[in-house]
Amino acid sequence: MNVTTYLRRINYSGALIPTSSVLRDLQVAHLLSVPLENFDIWRGDSIALDEDVFYAKIVERGRGGLCYELNGLFAALLRKLGFKVTLLSGRVCDGMILAEFDHLTLRVDIPGDAGSWLADVGFGDGFLEPLKLTEGIEQPQMDATYRLSRDAHRWFNARRYEVDWNLLYDFTLQPRQLAEFAEMCKYHQTSPDSAFTKHRLCSMATSTGLITLVDMRLICRKNGVREERLLETEEEFKRTLQKYFNIVLAP
């Protein structure tokens, strides 16, 4: 990994010491620059759980990826910069709770009094800034509020826009290795029940919300207001992908 090249990929030029403010700035920069996307699945290219492969795809070729790729590579960057990072297994709540290793998220421990944080650059429609890994406190960001809670076995990451809390995913603090996510990574590439095999998807945070391309639908959320437009042709899809996400897929 070339750290300088990685930081250029995410348009980051700030401090590089392991503090909570640097962690925040790095996550925000990453989310504003690198999308969650599943085009390899639709192109028939297998996803290998390997940090060097992640780096080549995301940094050198300017692509995005799944949570395993995005958070796997972000974890490697943070370690290079002196952060203590632990891979965690999460289960996304999308109508039903999926199996363990459905989602890869990160625990980041910072020296001194800064404590532990939940960091995530691989969820798509998630939290822009890292969340303090503390039970019960409300953590507002932009037009939403986040809250972590737990029972005897798991932690729960929930978001509220106005009134109701909605679970994004749950997770445990048991340390994991990248190879443990291989089975679920294969599931998301091959199962007809996976959201990633049902739709072409590209989603990236903006300074005011989120922009998402789902098949031929372009969805923009800006300052809490949602707009949707239907693309008409595959050429328009490619132009939109380049305009909003700076991705050009090789033939």
TIDREN-87398 format. One record per residue (C-alpha): residue number from 1; x, y, z. Coordinates in steps of 0.001 Angstrom, whole numbers, plus 500000, padded with zeros to 6 digits. Last residue first. Example, Ala and Ser with C-alpha at 12.3 -4.5 7.8 and 13.67 -1.06 7.14 Angstrom:
2
<bavex num="2" u="513670" v="498940" w="507140"/>
<bavex num="1" u="512300" v="495500" w="507800"/>
END
This chain:
251
<bavex num="251" u="484568" v="496939" w="478366"/>
<bavex num="250" u="486194" v="498820" w="481288"/>
<bavex num="249" u="483757" v="500529" w="483620"/>
<bavex num="248" u="484230" v="504260" w="483986"/>
<bavex num="247" u="483572" v="505449" w="487509"/>
<bavex num="246" u="483743" v="509100" w="488570"/>
<bavex num="245" u="480733" v="508586" w="490874"/>
<bavex num="244" u="478379" v="511400" w="489833"/>
<bavex num="243" u="479426" v="512168" w="486282"/>
<bavex num="242" u="480980" v="508791" w="485399"/>
<bavex num="241" u="478026" v="506720" w="486576"/>
<bavex num="240" u="475612" v="509185" w="485016"/>
<bavex num="239" u="477366" v="508920" w="481653"/>
<bavex num="238" u="477282" v="505115" w="481846"/>
<bavex num="237" u="473566" v="505064" w="482733"/>
<bavex num="236" u="472840" v="507543" w="479940"/>
<bavex num="235" u="474525" v="505156" w="477524"/>
<bavex num="234" u="472425" v="502303" w="478922"/>
<bavex num="233" u="469313" v="504250" w="478037"/>
<bavex num="232" u="466344" v="505979" w="479662"/>
<bavex num="231" u="467376" v="506911" w="483180"/>
<bavex num="230" u="464525" v="507290" w="485657"/>
<bavex num="229" u="464799" v="510203" w="488070"/>
<bavex num="228" u="464270" v="510336" w="491826"/>
<bavex num="227" u="464366" v="513210" w="494313"/>
<bavex num="226" u="464481" v="512958" w="498115"/>
<bavex num="225" u="464639" v="515979" w="500434"/>
<bavex num="224" u="466458" v="515563" w="503769"/>
<bavex num="223" u="469155" v="518113" w="503001"/>
<bavex num="222" u="469763" v="516434" w="499635"/>
<bavex num="221" u="468765" v="512855" w="498888"/>
<bavex num="220" u="469340" v="511933" w="495253"/>
<bavex num="219" u="468037" v="508768" w="493588"/>
<bavex num="218" u="469020" v="507839" w="490026"/>
<bavex num="217" u="466945" v="504878" w="488847"/>
<bavex num="216" u="468130" v="502739" w="485930"/>
<bavex num="215" u="469533" v="499864" w="488013"/>
<bavex num="214" u="469877" v="501471" w="491421"/>
<bavex num="213" u="472088" v="504576" w="491274"/>
<bavex num="212" u="472404" v="506340" w="494604"/>
<bavex num="211" u="473322" v="509854" w="495760"/>
<bavex num="210" u="473387" v="510659" w="499467"/>
<bavex num="209" u="473078" v="513672" w="501739"/>
<bavex num="208" u="474369" v="517256" w="501854"/>
<bavex num="207" u="478152" v="516814" w="501719"/>
<bavex num="206" u="477636" v="513785" w="499498"/>
<bavex num="205" u="477665" v="510091" w="500368"/>
<bavex num="204" u="478010" v="507448" w="497694"/>
<bavex num="203" u="475849" v="504669" w="496275"/>
<bavex num="202" u="476240" v="502376" w="493274"/>
<bavex num="201" u="473946" v="499414" w="492711"/>
<bavex num="200" u="473089" v="497027" w="489908"/>
<bavex num="199" u="470167" v="495063" w="491282"/>
<bavex num="198" u="469116" v="491519" w="492197"/>
<bavex num="197" u="472569" v="489958" w="492623"/>
<bavex num="196" u="473654" v="492552" w="495200"/>
<bavex num="195" u="470380" v="492325" w="497133"/>
<bavex num="194" u="471229" v="488694" w="497864"/>
<bavex num="193" u="468412" v="486163" w="497529"/>
<bavex num="192" u="469542" v="485029" w="494071"/>
<bavex num="191" u="472758" v="483895" w="495796"/>
<bavex num="190" u="476025" v="484211" w="493864"/>
<bavex num="189" u="478065" v="487290" w="494754"/>
<bavex num="188" u="476404" v="487992" w="498103"/>
<bavex num="187" u="476808" v="484353" w="499088"/>
<bavex num="186" u="480496" v="484396" w="498102"/>
<bavex num="185" u="481084" v="487318" w="500477"/>
<bavex num="184" u="479092" v="485414" w="503079"/>
<bavex num="183" u="481460" v="482439" w="502808"/>
<bavex num="182" u="484622" v="484569" w="502695"/>
<bavex num="181" u="483891" v="486705" w="505790"/>
<bavex num="180" u="486052" v="484560" w="508085"/>
<bavex num="179" u="489049" v="485209" w="505804"/>
<bavex num="178" u="489137" v="488855" w="506901"/>
<bavex num="177" u="489790" v="487901" w="510518"/>
<bavex num="176" u="487376" v="488685" w="513334"/>
<bavex num="175" u="487536" v="490212" w="516805"/>
<bavex num="174" u="484379" v="489620" w="518886"/>
<bavex num="173" u="482748" v="492998" w="519517"/>
<bavex num="172" u="479356" v="491854" w="518249"/>
<bavex num="171" u="477163" v="493382" w="515578"/>
<bavex num="170" u="473653" v="494612" w="514755"/>
<bavex num="169" u="472593" v="496467" w="511655"/>
<bavex num="168" u="470604" v="499481" w="510475"/>
<bavex num="167" u="467831" v="499300" w="513073"/>
<bavex num="166" u="465162" v="501962" w="512680"/>
<bavex num="165" u="464219" v="504456" w="515410"/>
<bavex num="164" u="460949" v="506299" w="514868"/>
<bavex num="163" u="460303" v="510024" w="515295"/>
<bavex num="162" u="462191" v="512295" w="512887"/>
<bavex num="161" u="465185" v="510778" w="511111"/>
<bavex num="160" u="466155" v="508107" w="513621"/>
<bavex num="159" u="469006" v="505635" w="513189"/>
<bavex num="158" u="469877" v="502411" w="514998"/>
<bavex num="157" u="473097" v="500442" w="515519"/>
<bavex num="156" u="472550" v="497466" w="517809"/>
<bavex num="155" u="475227" v="495705" w="519889"/>
<bavex num="154" u="475009" v="491993" w="520605"/>
<bavex num="153" u="475122" v="489301" w="523304"/>
<bavex num="152" u="473886" v="490505" w="526692"/>
<bavex num="151" u="471910" v="493344" w="525147"/>
<bavex num="150" u="473177" v="496424" w="523408"/>
<bavex num="149" u="472465" v="499982" w="522322"/>
<bavex num="148" u="474078" v="502372" w="519862"/>
<bavex num="147" u="472205" v="505507" w="518844"/>
<bavex num="146" u="472211" v="507571" w="515679"/>
<bavex num="145" u="470418" v="510831" w="514869"/>
<bavex num="144" u="469583" v="512048" w="511376"/>
<bavex num="143" u="469451" v="515246" w="509280"/>
<bavex num="142" u="473188" v="516028" w="509456"/>
<bavex num="141" u="474668" v="513861" w="512221"/>
<bavex num="140" u="473244" v="513563" w="515732"/>
<bavex num="139" u="474726" v="511073" w="518239"/>
<bavex num="138" u="472252" v="509997" w="520919"/>
<bavex num="137" u="473879" v="508230" w="523859"/>
<bavex num="136" u="472640" v="504774" w="524883"/>
<bavex num="135" u="475738" v="502616" w="524843"/>
<bavex num="134" u="479119" v="504030" w="523907"/>
<bavex num="133" u="481184" v="503133" w="520871"/>
<bavex num="132" u="481391" v="506751" w="519708"/>
<bavex num="131" u="480112" v="506736" w="516162"/>
<bavex num="130" u="482349" v="507474" w="513193"/>
<bavex num="129" u="481100" v="510258" w="510891"/>
<bavex num="128" u="478941" v="509891" w="507775"/>
<bavex num="127" u="476558" v="507303" w="509179"/>
<bavex num="126" u="474971" v="504839" w="506777"/>
<bavex num="125" u="473302" v="504708" w="503375"/>
<bavex num="124" u="476160" v="502881" w="501678"/>
<bavex num="123" u="477417" v="500521" w="504370"/>
<bavex num="122" u="481099" v="500240" w="503500"/>
<bavex num="121" u="482908" v="503235" w="505002"/>
<bavex num="120" u="482251" v="502197" w="508610"/>
<bavex num="119" u="483856" v="503243" w="511890"/>
<bavex num="118" u="482513" v="502361" w="515340"/>
<bavex num="117" u="484681" v="504149" w="517894"/>
<bavex num="116" u="486606" v="503304" w="521060"/>
<bavex num="115" u="488209" v="505649" w="523594"/>
<bavex num="114" u="489564" v="509147" w="523000"/>
<bavex num="113" u="491216" v="509226" w="526428"/>
<bavex num="112" u="494690" v="508135" w="525402"/>
<bavex num="111" u="495360" v="505936" w="522404"/>
<bavex num="110" u="492546" v="505414" w="519886"/>
<bavex num="109" u="490606" v="502200" w="519431"/>
<bavex num="108" u="488788" v="501643" w="516137"/>
<bavex num="107" u="486062" v="499010" w="515841"/>
<bavex num="106" u="485230" v="498316" w="512236"/>
<bavex num="105" u="482353" v="496951" w="510151"/>
<bavex num="104" u="482021" v="493919" w="507880"/>
<bavex num="103" u="478456" v="492971" w="506991"/>
<bavex num="102" u="476747" v="489624" w="506387"/>
<bavex num="101" u="479433" v="487986" w="508529"/>
<bavex num="100" u="476760" v="486327" w="510735"/>
<bavex num="99" u="473584" v="485466" w="508859"/>
<bavex num="98" u="470789" v="487799" w="507776"/>
<bavex num="97" u="468262" v="489636" w="509921"/>
<bavex num="96" u="465008" v="490280" w="508086"/>
<bavex num="95" u="463246" v="493242" w="506506"/>
<bavex num="94" u="466602" v="494745" w="505697"/>
<bavex num="93" u="468467" v="494536" w="509011"/>
<bavex num="92" u="472159" v="494055" w="508234"/>
<bavex num="91" u="474099" v="491564" w="510347"/>
<bavex num="90" u="477542" v="492613" w="511540"/>
<bavex num="89" u="480909" v="490950" w="512021"/>
<bavex num="88" u="483702" v="493092" w="513416"/>
<bavex num="87" u="487248" v="493746" w="512179"/>
<bavex num="86" u="489401" v="495329" w="514876"/>
<bavex num="85" u="491559" v="498412" w="514304"/>
<bavex num="84" u="494223" v="499988" w="516517"/>
<bavex num="83" u="495187" v="503253" w="514842"/>
<bavex num="82" u="498817" v="503998" w="513981"/>
<bavex num="81" u="498575" v="505419" w="510444"/>
<bavex num="80" u="499349" v="502099" w="508768"/>
<bavex num="79" u="496622" v="500540" w="510910"/>
<bavex num="78" u="494130" v="503085" w="509601"/>
<bavex num="77" u="495052" v="502293" w="506010"/>
<bavex num="76" u="494622" v="498549" w="506532"/>
<bavex num="75" u="491228" v="499095" w="508157"/>
<bavex num="74" u="490169" v="501247" w="505203"/>
<bavex num="73" u="491083" v="498355" w="502873"/>
<bavex num="72" u="488898" v="495825" w="504671"/>
<bavex num="71" u="486188" v="498436" w="505188"/>
<bavex num="70" u="485874" v="499033" w="501461"/>
<bavex num="69" u="486527" v="495492" w="500236"/>
<bavex num="68" u="484358" v="493620" w="502721"/>
<bavex num="67" u="481711" v="496359" w="502563"/>
<bavex num="66" u="481354" v="495887" w="498805"/>
<bavex num="65" u="483305" v="497866" w="496239"/>
<bavex num="64" u="484319" v="501228" w="494805"/>
<bavex num="63" u="486505" v="501831" w="491756"/>
<bavex num="62" u="489314" v="504232" w="490975"/>
<bavex num="61" u="491589" v="501696" w="489261"/>
<bavex num="60" u="494663" v="502268" w="491441"/>
<bavex num="59" u="492918" v="503072" w="494717"/>
<bavex num="58" u="489793" v="500916" w="494745"/>
<bavex num="57" u="490751" v="497968" w="492532"/>
<bavex num="56" u="494486" v="497742" w="493180"/>
<bavex num="55" u="494030" v="498402" w="496889"/>
<bavex num="54" u="491310" v="495793" w="497306"/>
<bavex num="53" u="493455" v="493218" w="495498"/>
<bavex num="52" u="496368" v="493980" w="497821"/>
<bavex num="51" u="494051" v="493711" w="500840"/>
<bavex num="50" u="492796" v="490243" w="499811"/>
<bavex num="49" u="489276" v="488920" w="500127"/>
<bavex num="48" u="488776" v="488052" w="496467"/>
<bavex num="47" u="485699" v="489295" w="494610"/>
<bavex num="46" u="484883" v="487293" w="491489"/>
<bavex num="45" u="484324" v="489082" w="488183"/>
<bavex num="44" u="481047" v="488075" w="486491"/>
<bavex num="43" u="480295" v="491580" w="485229"/>
<bavex num="42" u="477210" v="491886" w="487426"/>
<bavex num="41" u="479173" v="490833" w="490504"/>
<bavex num="40" u="482036" v="493166" w="489607"/>
<bavex num="39" u="479518" v="496011" w="489357"/>
<bavex num="38" u="478551" v="495820" w="493021"/>
<bavex num="37" u="479060" v="499349" w="494342"/>
<bavex num="36" u="479583" v="501207" w="497637"/>
<bavex num="35" u="481163" v="504438" w="496550"/>
<bavex num="34" u="484588" v="505999" w="497221"/>
<bavex num="33" u="485075" v="509778" w="497404"/>
<bavex num="32" u="482630" v="511344" w="499879"/>
<bavex num="31" u="482686" v="508220" w="502061"/>
<bavex num="30" u="486473" v="508196" w="502185"/>
<bavex num="29" u="486760" v="511894" w="503053"/>
<bavex num="28" u="484203" v="511503" w="505848"/>
<bavex num="27" u="486013" v="508452" w="507216"/>
<bavex num="26" u="489400" v="510190" w="507109"/>
<bavex num="25" u="488093" v="513363" w="508755"/>
<bavex num="24" u="486477" v="511417" w="511588"/>
<bavex num="23" u="489566" v="509299" w="512191"/>
<bavex num="22" u="491652" v="512487" w="512201"/>
<bavex num="21" u="489319" v="514032" w="514808"/>
<bavex num="20" u="489435" v="510875" w="516944"/>
<bavex num="19" u="493229" v="510890" w="516990"/>
<bavex num="18" u="495822" v="508608" w="515401"/>
<bavex num="17" u="498122" v="511148" w="513706"/>
<bavex num="16" u="497945" v="511751" w="509959"/>
<bavex num="15" u="496819" v="515374" w="509691"/>
<bavex num="14" u="494949" v="516602" w="506624"/>
<bavex num="13" u="495382" v="516179" w="502874"/>
<bavex num="12" u="492549" v="513802" w="501999"/>
<bavex num="11" u="491049" v="513638" w="498517"/>
<bavex num="10" u="490072" v="509973" w="498904"/>
<bavex num="9" u="492293" v="508784" w="496050"/>
<bavex num="8" u="495034" v="511215" w="497140"/>
<bavex num="7" u="495043" v="509539" w="500545"/>
<bavex num="6" u="495500" v="506152" w="498891"/>
<bavex num="5" u="498368" v="507475" w="496755"/>
<bavex num="4" u="500136" v="508879" w="499813"/>
<bavex num="3" u="499568" v="505654" w="501765"/>
<bavex num="2" u="501174" v="503476" w="499093"/>
<bavex num="1" u="500000" v="500000" w="500000"/>
END
